[in-house]
């Protein structure tokens, strides 16, 4: 957490410097989604949403992914569900995607928050497991799935 905060501080100083000299617009999707990810990881969900609204890269799956997460943690579940669907739709266009499992997991979390049927949540967890190429993440998915099946709860992160 300290590393993220330090990075955020350095980033803000650099951004202020650039804004003082040149009006900088985040036209690069990668940097915009990285900035939003930092705000999200710091728990600044409303700031993350505000940033995304000011820098719309709606053709970017990660833009929708981070927006979905911030909306979920802000209690705006219906909007989060839409963004998770859009993230999956966009990422499916990337035939070499390494991230589908992550997007399906977020969709399962959105389904849980929107009180969709358990079958829907289980289906998206199944898709996440089927598309997961990382053993550590696969173990995490299985643990979350066991918790959901036994206690009916999911941790939303």
C-alpha positions, 0 to 999 in steps of 0.5 A: 500500500505504501508503494501505491501511495508513493507512486500516486504522490510522484504521479500527482507531482508530475501531473501538476508540473505538466499541467502547469507547463502544458495542458496535458490530456490523457489521450493514451488509454493505457496511462488513463486506465493506470491512473484509474487503477491507482485511485481504485487501489487507494479506495478512492472510488468516486475519484476513480469514477470522476476520472473515468467520466472525464477521460472516456475510453469506452472502447477499452475493456479495462476502462469498463473493468475499472469502472465496474469495480468502482461502481460496485464498491460505490453501491451502483450495481446496475451500472456496474453490471452494464460495464462488466458486460461491456468489458467482456464483450470488448475483451472477447475481441482480443483473441490472445487475451490473458485477462478473460478470467479476470473479467468473468470474475468481475461479472460474477461479482456484479451478478452477486451484487445485483442479486442475480440467480446463483446459477448465473454467478456460478456460470461466470465463475465457471467461465473464469476458471475455464479461461484462467491460465494462472495457477495462483489466480485459479486457486483464488477463484476456487477458494472464492467459489467454495466460500460462495457455495458454502456461505452464500457470500462473495468478497467484492474487490 
